[in-house]
Amino acid sequence: MTHPAPDRPVAGDWLALRAPADAEAREDTLPLIERLVRHWAQLSPGVGEDDPVVVVDLGAGTGANREWLAAHLPGPQRWILLDHDRDLLEQAVASAREDAADVVPVLAGVEQLGRVLEEHPARRRLVTCSALLDLLSREQVQELARVLARNGVPALFALTVDGEVHLDPPHHLDAPVLGAFEDHQHREELAGTDAVRLADAALREEGMDVEVVPTPWWVNDQPWSQPLLRRFLADRADAAVEHRPDLTAEAHAWLRTRLVDCARHKLRATVGHADVLGLPRVS
Ligand SMILES: C[S@@+](CC[C@H](N)C(=O)[O-])C[C@H]1O[C@@H](n2cnc3c(N)ncnc32)[C@H](O)[C@@H]1O
C-alpha cells in the first residue's frame, strides 16, 4: 500500500514550542470534556470502567494532543494516532510508549478515518485533533463531519486558529503582514481561518449537537513565550513574503522591529483559537 507524503511537512520543533501555550489555552476546554464524558455515560450506561475508550487523533504530529487529553479522559484508553508524516508519527509513538500508553499508529491521510473507525469498534469512541482543521481543505472538513455522523462518533477538534491576532504594542505593518499570512492560509481551497465556522456548520448539517469555545493563546512573559513568539513572527513573515513577494521589504522590516520588541520583553500576543465539540444526538 502506498502512503501519502506531506507536501508541506510541519516542523517538529514548532510543535514543541507551541505545546505550553496550547496547554494553557486548553484549560478553557474542560467544560467540553465534561460534556463529552456525560454523553458517553448517557449513551452506554452499562459500560464498565475497564472497557477502554478508543480515541482517534487525526494529525497527531508528535503526540501533544494525546499527552494533554489522556489525563482528562476517564479510565483506560486506546489511542489511534493518525498522521501522513512518518517522522512525526514515529516521535508520537516513541513518546506514547514512554508513557506506557496503548497506541496504534496509522500512517495515512485524514480521508482514511472511515476505514480506521471500521477497524476499531468500541462502545465509547472519540475522534479528536489539535491544530489540524485549518490545514485541511473545505471538502475534507465536510467529509470528516459526514464520516463522524455516519458512525455516530463524537468529535473534539481542538485549537484551530480563527484568524484573530493582536500584538501589543501595535505596529503599522501588523495589518498587511498578518493579512498576507492569513491569505496564505487560504491558498488552494484550504479551510484556513474559516475552519471553525466550517466545522461547526458541517457537524450541525449532519444532525450533531455542536458547542464551540474560544481557546486563545495569551502570550505575555511566560518562561516559554520568547522562543515561541520569535518563531511565530518569523513564520508569519516568511509566509507573507511567499504569498505576497511585493511585501518582502515591509515584512522584513516588520520582523526586525518585532524581534527587538520581543527581546526587550515588550511584546504581548493574543492568538485566537477555538475548540469544537460535536456530539451525535442521543435518541
Ligand atoms: C500543526 S500540526 C499539529 C500536530 C499535533 N496535533 C499538535 O497539536 O501538536 C498538524 C499535523 O497534522 C498533520 N496533517 C496535516 N494534514 C494532514 C492530512 N491531510 N492527513 C493526515 N495528517 C495531516 C501534519 O503532518 C501535522 O503532524
The ligand as a MOL file (V3000), in Angstrom:
LIG
                    3D

  0  0  0     0  0            999 V3000
M  V30 BEGIN CTAB
M  V30 COUNTS 27 29 0 0 0
M  V30 BEGIN ATOM
M  V30 1 C 0.0730 21.7550 13.2390 0
M  V30 2 S 0.3810 20.0660 13.3340 0 CHG=1
M  V30 3 C -0.4330 19.6010 14.8660 0
M  V30 4 C 0.1250 18.3400 15.4540 0
M  V30 5 C -0.4610 17.9310 16.7960 0
M  V30 6 N -1.8620 17.6100 16.6900 0
M  V30 7 C -0.2440 19.0140 17.8330 0
M  V30 8 O -1.2110 19.6110 18.3050 0
M  V30 9 O 0.9360 19.2580 18.1740 0 CHG=-1
M  V30 10 C -0.6780 19.3340 12.1250 0
M  V30 11 C -0.4270 17.8490 11.9340 0
M  V30 12 O -1.3840 17.3260 11.0180 0
M  V30 13 C -0.7450 16.5140 10.0500 0
M  V30 14 N -1.5860 16.5990 8.8480 0
M  V30 15 C -1.8480 17.6970 8.0980 0
M  V30 16 N -2.6840 17.3940 7.0950 0
M  V30 17 C -2.9650 16.0750 7.2180 0
M  V30 18 C -3.7760 15.1740 6.4680 0
M  V30 19 N -4.4580 15.5770 5.3890 0
M  V30 20 N -3.8220 13.8830 6.8560 0
M  V30 21 C -3.1050 13.4560 7.9450 0
M  V30 22 N -2.3220 14.2630 8.6790 0
M  V30 23 C -2.2550 15.5550 8.3290 0
M  V30 24 C 0.6480 17.1060 9.9070 0
M  V30 25 O 1.5800 16.1570 9.4200 0
M  V30 26 C 0.9370 17.5240 11.3470 0
M  V30 27 O 1.5030 16.4730 12.0870 0
M  V30 END ATOM
M  V30 BEGIN BOND
M  V30 1 1 1 2
M  V30 2 1 2 3
M  V30 3 1 2 10
M  V30 4 1 3 4
M  V30 5 1 4 5
M  V30 6 1 5 6
M  V30 7 1 5 7
M  V30 8 2 7 8
M  V30 9 1 7 9
M  V30 10 1 10 11
M  V30 11 1 11 12
M  V30 12 1 11 26
M  V30 13 1 12 13
M  V30 14 1 13 14
M  V30 15 1 13 24
M  V30 16 1 14 15
M  V30 17 1 14 23
M  V30 18 2 15 16
M  V30 19 1 16 17
M  V30 20 1 17 18
M  V30 21 2 17 23
M  V30 22 1 18 19
M  V30 23 2 18 20
M  V30 24 1 20 21
M  V30 25 2 21 22
M  V30 26 1 22 23
M  V30 27 1 24 25
M  V30 28 1 24 26
M  V30 29 1 26 27
M  V30 END BOND
M  V30 END CTAB
M  END
